[in-house]
C-alpha cells in the first residue's frame, strides 16, 4: 500500500489469509485445550444431602420457583443448574472455539478467493 494508492497490494492478501488461518488454528487448539482442562478439573458435589435438588424436594422447589417467577424463571433456574455441570461448560467452550476458528478459516478463504 502506497501513499498515492490507498488499496492494499496483491501480496498482502495471502499474508492476511495465512495469518487468519494461524489464528484459527491457535484459537481451536487453545479452546479445545481449555475445554479439556475445565472438564478434567471439574468436580461434582460430594455431599448430595446438602444439594437443593435432591429427589425429596426438587418438585417442591420447582413448583415454588414456577409460582413466584413463572415459566421463564423455572427455565432460567434449570439452565443455571445445567451450566454448573463441568461437561456442559466444556462443551460450551469447545463450541465457541470451533465457531470462532471456523469464522477465521471462512474469512481467510474469502480473502484467498478475492485475490484469484
N, C-alpha and C positions, 0 to 999 in steps of 0.2 A: 504494500500500500504506500503510495507516494503522496506528497502534499498536493499535487495537481490532480491526482486520480483518487477519489475517495473510495472506490470499490476495492475489495481485497484481491490480492493476486491469486492466480490459479494454484500456486504452491502452498498457500496457507490452508486451503480447504482439506486436503488429505491429512495435514498435520492436526487440524482440529478434529477430524474424524477419528484418527488414531488416538488422540488424547481422550475423546469421549469413550471410545472402546476400553481404554485402560481404566478410566474412571468407573465404567460399568462393571468391569471385572473386579476392581477393588471393592466397590460397593457390594457386589454379590458375595465375595469371599468374606468380607468383614461382617455383613449382615447375617449370613448363614453361620459364621463362627459365633457371633453374639447369641443367635437363637439357640445354638447347641449349648453354649455356656449357661444361658438362662434356664434351659430345660434340665441340664445336669445339676446346677446349683439349687434348683427349686426344691422346696421342702413342703411336705404335706403337714397338716396339723397333727400333732402326736396324740394329744388328749382330745378325743372326739366327744367326751361328755360335756366339754365347755362349748362346743360348736353350737351355734344357734339353730342351724338347720339339721339337727338330728331328727330321726324319724318320729320322735314323740311329739314335737311341737312345730314341725315345719308347716303343716297345714294351717295351724293357728296363726303363725307368723305371716304366712302368705295371705290369709284372709284379712288380718289386721292391716297389712300394707295396702291391699286392694280397697278396703273400706275407707282408709284415710287419704290415699293419694290416687286411687283409681288404677285402671289397667296399665296406663303408661308408667306409673310408679312401680307396679309389680314387674313390668318388663325391665325397667332400669335396675331394679334390685336383682333380678335374675341375671342380667347382663354383668353387673358388677361382681356377683358371685362367680360367674363363669370366668371372668377375667383374672380372678385370683389364682386360677389353675396354671401352673408353670407350662404345661403343654399348650394351652391356648395362648399364653404370652409368647412362647417361642414360635408358634405358628403365625401369629400376627407380625412379629419381627421379620420372619422369613418371607412372608407375602409382601410386605412393604419393600424389603431389599430386592426381591425379584422384580417388582413393578418399577422401582427406580432404575435398576440395571437395564431392564427391557426398554425403558424410555431412553436411556443413554444410547443403547445399541440402535434403536429406531432412528434417533436423530442423526447418529453417525452414518447410518445407511442412507438417509435422505440427503445428507451433505455429499456423500460419495456419488449419489445419482445426479446431483446438480452439476458436479464437476464434469461428468462424462457427457 
